[in-house]
Amino acid sequence: MARRGIATLLECFVREVITFKSGAVTQQTLLWINVDGARSNDAAYEPFWRLFRVTEISESERHSVQAESWDAICFNFDFPAMCGLRLVPDAKKCWPSAPILMLTQQTSAELVVWALRSRVFDLLAKPVSADEVRRGLERVTQAVVARRSQMKRRPQVIAPQLPVETRYVPQAPVAPRLQAAVAHVAKYYLRPIPESEVALLCNMSPSRFCHEFKAAFDVTFVEYLANYRVHQAKRLLSNPAMPVADVAAAVGFNDPSYFTRVFRKKEGVSPSEYRAASVFEAPRLRASAGVR
């Protein structure tokens, strides 16, 4: 049903993806790069193959296609690591005019900011819905068609600094039944997320969801959500100009006092104490990593 539905929605603008040159029909080309063993067998990705002439490769094969010209490029990640993300600015240098899409299982505020600074055209968090794919492809096809009428663009400077989370070992793959829960937290952690809502999303009863989630992550869903919010808060606390109360609100805590209690329970120090320590630690870490 999902495959037929998205196909129907995309019929209305499929003409935008086809250009006519000398009376011949030429389909737009898309380079699809699977990074770190990611796969493209999700039914939601079918529109890419309907609307583009897709060349699918792994990251190790990218050198064999650098001489080609592509209308768009899609990087398919599961859990982006530093070595994989470096491929994005490299691709932008090789094909400066091609819109770049990123599909990723793991996302964060810093990854989104890095993607924007690196001029990634769109960032989609897995599992992607049919509507997300439709909207993304509408924008890509419009950009590709518009680009065809413009002069060739020169490479621009790409943001060199990769997101902090890429310095860590990627997480282990999530059980398929719980992938929707993990993605839902990453997208909507700023608002209250009841367990019943996520259980329904995973097609489980609340009790079954609690059991499977605890077995997979060794924490309850409520603890996982709190840990995720604290993890995001630690990134924001590195900015000394952002008040702690604003940090709390930015990661889903409406009560700053409650945020402080949760943060202290998880980290052993208050948010202000953590910030003070990170201010002194950051220059040493940058120096040891050779970053100015």
C-alpha positions as CSV (number, residue, x, y, z in Angstrom):
1,M,0.0,0.0,0.0
2,A,2.8,2.5,0.9
3,R,4.7,1.7,-2.3
4,R,1.5,2.3,-4.5
5,G,0.6,5.5,-2.5
6,I,3.9,7.2,-2.9
7,A,4.1,6.2,-6.5
8,T,0.8,7.9,-7.1
9,L,1.7,11.0,-5.3
10,L,4.9,11.4,-7.4
11,E,3.2,11.0,-10.8
12,C,2.0,14.6,-10.7
13,F,5.6,16.0,-10.9
14,V,7.4,13.2,-12.7
15,R,7.6,15.4,-15.8
16,E,9.8,17.8,-13.9
17,V,12.4,15.2,-13.7
18,I,12.6,14.6,-17.4
19,T,14.4,17.0,-19.7
20,F,14.3,17.2,-23.4
21,K,17.5,17.6,-25.4
22,S,17.5,17.6,-29.2
23,G,14.1,15.8,-29.1
24,A,15.4,12.9,-27.0
25,V,14.2,12.2,-23.4
26,T,17.0,12.2,-20.8
27,Q,16.4,11.1,-17.3
28,Q,18.2,12.8,-14.4
29,T,21.1,10.9,-12.9
30,L,21.5,10.1,-9.2
31,L,24.6,8.7,-7.5
32,W,23.5,6.6,-4.5
33,I,26.4,5.8,-2.0
34,N,25.8,3.2,0.7
35,V,28.2,4.1,3.7
36,D,29.3,1.6,6.3
37,G,27.2,-1.3,5.1
38,A,23.9,0.7,4.9
39,R,21.3,-0.8,2.6
40,S,18.8,0.7,0.2
41,N,16.1,-2.0,0.3
42,D,13.5,0.1,2.1
43,A,10.2,0.4,0.2
44,A,10.1,4.1,0.9
45,Y,13.2,4.6,-1.3
46,E,11.4,3.4,-4.4
47,P,10.6,6.9,-5.7
48,F,14.4,7.6,-6.1
49,W,14.6,4.7,-8.6
50,R,11.4,5.8,-10.4
51,L,12.4,9.4,-10.9
52,F,16.2,9.1,-11.4
53,R,18.6,6.9,-13.3
54,V,20.3,5.6,-10.2
55,T,23.9,4.3,-9.9
56,E,24.2,2.5,-6.6
57,I,27.7,2.0,-5.1
58,S,29.5,1.5,-1.8
59,E,31.8,4.0,-0.3
60,S,34.9,2.0,-1.5
61,E,33.8,2.3,-5.1
62,R,33.4,6.1,-5.2
63,H,36.7,6.7,-6.9
64,S,35.5,4.8,-10.0
65,V,32.8,7.3,-10.6
66,Q,34.5,10.6,-9.9
67,A,34.9,11.5,-13.6
68,E,31.1,11.2,-14.1
69,S,28.6,14.1,-14.0
70,W,25.7,13.6,-11.6
71,D,22.5,15.6,-11.2
72,A,22.1,14.6,-7.5
73,I,23.9,12.6,-4.9
74,C,22.5,10.6,-2.0
75,F,24.6,9.3,1.0
76,N,22.8,6.5,2.8
77,F,24.2,6.1,6.4
78,D,23.1,4.1,9.3
79,F,25.2,5.6,12.1
80,P,27.5,8.3,10.6
81,A,31.1,8.2,11.7
82,M,33.9,10.7,11.0
83,C,35.4,8.6,8.1
84,G,31.9,8.4,6.4
85,L,31.0,12.1,6.9
86,R,34.2,13.2,5.3
87,L,32.9,11.8,2.0
88,V,30.2,14.5,1.9
89,P,32.5,17.6,1.6
90,D,34.7,15.5,-0.8
91,A,31.7,14.9,-3.0
92,K,30.7,18.6,-2.9
93,K,34.2,19.5,-4.2
94,C,33.9,17.0,-7.0
95,W,30.3,17.9,-8.0
96,P,29.7,21.4,-6.6
97,S,26.4,21.9,-8.4
98,A,24.8,18.6,-7.5
99,P,22.3,18.6,-4.6
100,I,23.4,16.2,-1.8
101,L,21.0,14.3,0.3
102,M,21.8,12.4,3.5
103,L,19.8,9.5,4.9
104,T,20.8,8.6,8.5
105,Q,19.6,6.5,11.4
106,Q,21.3,8.6,14.0
107,T,20.9,12.3,14.1
108,S,21.5,15.3,16.4
109,A,21.3,19.0,16.5
110,E,25.0,19.3,15.8
111,L,24.8,16.9,12.8
112,V,22.0,19.1,11.4
113,V,24.1,22.2,11.8
114,W,27.1,20.6,10.3
115,A,25.0,19.4,7.3
116,L,23.7,22.9,6.7
117,R,27.2,24.4,6.9
118,S,28.4,21.7,4.5
119,R,25.7,22.7,2.1
120,V,23.8,19.4,2.3
121,F,20.6,19.9,0.4
122,D,18.4,17.8,2.7
123,L,18.9,15.5,5.8
124,L,16.3,12.7,6.3
125,A,16.2,10.6,9.5
126,K,15.4,7.0,9.1
127,P,12.9,5.4,9.0
128,V,11.7,7.9,6.4
129,S,8.0,8.2,5.6
130,A,6.5,8.4,2.2
131,D,5.6,12.1,2.7
132,E,9.2,12.9,3.7
133,V,10.5,11.3,0.6
134,R,7.9,13.0,-1.6
135,R,8.7,16.5,-0.2
136,G,12.4,15.9,-0.4
137,L,12.3,14.7,-4.0
138,E,10.0,17.6,-5.0
139,R,12.6,20.1,-3.8
140,V,15.5,18.2,-5.4
141,T,13.9,17.9,-8.8
142,Q,13.0,21.6,-8.7
143,A,16.6,22.5,-7.8
144,V,18.0,20.2,-10.5
145,V,15.7,21.6,-13.2
146,A,16.6,25.2,-12.1
147,R,20.3,24.4,-12.1
148,R,20.2,23.2,-15.7
149,S,19.4,26.7,-16.8
150,Q,22.2,28.3,-14.8
151,M,25.9,28.6,-15.4
152,K,28.3,26.0,-13.9
153,R,29.1,26.8,-10.3
154,R,32.5,26.7,-8.8
155,P,33.4,24.7,-5.6
156,Q,33.0,26.7,-2.4
157,V,34.7,26.4,0.9
158,I,33.1,23.6,3.0
159,A,32.8,23.6,6.8
160,P,35.9,21.6,7.8
161,Q,34.9,20.7,11.4
162,L,32.9,17.5,11.8
163,P,30.2,17.1,14.4
164,V,31.4,16.0,17.9
165,E,29.5,12.8,17.9
166,T,31.5,11.5,15.0
167,R,34.5,11.1,17.2
168,Y,32.8,8.2,19.0
169,V,32.3,4.6,17.9
170,P,28.9,4.2,16.1
171,Q,26.2,2.6,18.0
172,A,25.2,-1.0,17.5
173,P,22.3,-1.6,15.0
174,V,18.9,-1.3,16.5
175,A,16.4,-4.1,16.4
176,P,14.1,-3.5,13.4
177,R,10.9,-3.4,15.6
178,L,12.5,-0.6,17.7
179,Q,14.0,1.5,15.0
180,A,10.9,3.6,14.8
181,A,11.1,4.3,18.5
182,V,14.7,5.5,18.3
183,A,14.0,7.7,15.3
184,H,10.9,9.1,17.0
185,V,12.9,10.2,20.0
186,A,15.6,11.8,17.8
187,K,12.9,13.8,16.0
188,Y,10.5,14.7,18.8
189,Y,12.5,14.8,22.0
190,L,11.7,18.5,22.4
191,R,8.1,17.6,23.4
192,P,6.6,15.0,25.8
193,I,6.7,11.5,24.4
194,P,4.4,9.0,26.2
195,E,5.3,5.3,26.0
196,S,1.9,4.5,24.6
197,E,2.6,6.8,21.6
198,V,5.8,5.0,20.7
199,A,4.4,1.6,21.4
200,L,1.7,2.3,18.8
201,L,4.3,3.5,16.4
202,C,6.1,0.2,16.8
203,N,2.9,-1.8,16.4
204,M,3.2,-3.2,20.0
205,S,1.2,-3.2,23.1
206,P,2.6,-0.8,25.8
207,S,3.6,-3.8,28.0
208,R,5.3,-5.6,25.1
209,F,7.1,-2.4,24.0
210,C,8.4,-1.8,27.5
211,H,9.7,-5.4,27.8
212,E,11.4,-5.3,24.4
213,F,12.9,-1.9,24.8
214,K,14.4,-2.7,28.2
215,A,15.8,-5.9,26.8
216,A,17.4,-4.1,23.9
217,F,18.8,-1.0,25.6
218,D,19.1,-2.2,29.2
219,V,17.1,0.9,30.3
220,T,13.5,1.8,30.3
221,F,12.1,4.1,27.5
222,V,11.7,6.9,30.1
223,E,15.4,6.6,31.1
224,Y,16.4,6.4,27.4
225,L,14.5,9.6,26.6
226,A,16.1,11.4,29.7
227,N,19.6,10.2,28.7
228,Y,19.0,11.4,25.1
229,R,17.9,14.9,26.3
230,V,20.9,15.2,28.7
231,H,23.2,14.2,25.9
232,Q,21.8,17.0,23.7
233,A,22.0,19.4,26.7
234,K,25.7,18.7,27.1
235,R,26.3,19.8,23.6
236,L,24.4,23.1,24.1
237,L,26.2,23.7,27.5
238,S,29.4,24.2,25.5
239,N,28.0,27.6,24.5
240,P,28.7,29.8,27.6
241,A,26.3,32.5,26.2
242,M,23.3,30.2,26.5
243,P,21.5,30.3,29.9
244,V,21.0,27.0,31.6
245,A,17.2,27.6,31.6
246,D,17.3,28.0,27.8
247,V,19.3,24.8,27.5
248,A,16.7,23.0,29.5
249,A,13.8,24.3,27.3
250,A,15.8,23.5,24.2
251,V,16.0,19.8,25.0
252,G,12.5,19.2,26.3
253,F,12.6,20.2,30.0
254,N,10.0,22.8,30.9
255,D,11.2,23.0,34.5
256,P,14.8,24.2,34.9
257,S,15.0,22.8,38.4
258,Y,13.8,19.4,37.3
259,F,16.4,19.5,34.5
260,T,19.1,20.3,37.0
261,R,18.1,17.3,39.1
262,V,18.0,14.9,36.2
263,F,21.3,16.2,34.8
264,R,23.0,15.9,38.2
265,K,21.7,12.3,38.6
266,K,23.0,11.3,35.2
267,E,26.3,13.2,35.2
268,G,27.2,13.6,38.9
269,V,27.4,17.4,38.5
270,S,25.0,20.3,37.9
271,P,24.7,21.8,34.4
272,S,26.6,24.9,35.5
273,E,29.4,22.8,37.0
274,Y,29.6,20.7,33.8
275,R,29.7,23.9,31.7
276,A,32.5,25.3,33.9
277,A,34.6,22.2,33.5
278,S,34.0,22.0,29.7
279,V,35.1,25.6,29.2
280,F,38.5,24.7,30.6
281,E,38.6,21.3,28.9
282,A,37.7,22.4,25.4
283,P,40.9,24.3,24.6
284,R,43.0,21.3,25.7
285,L,41.1,18.9,23.6
286,R,41.3,21.1,20.5
287,A,45.0,21.5,21.0
288,S,45.5,17.7,21.3
289,A,43.5,17.1,18.2
290,G,45.4,19.8,16.3
291,V,42.3,22.0,15.8
292,R,42.7,25.8,16.1
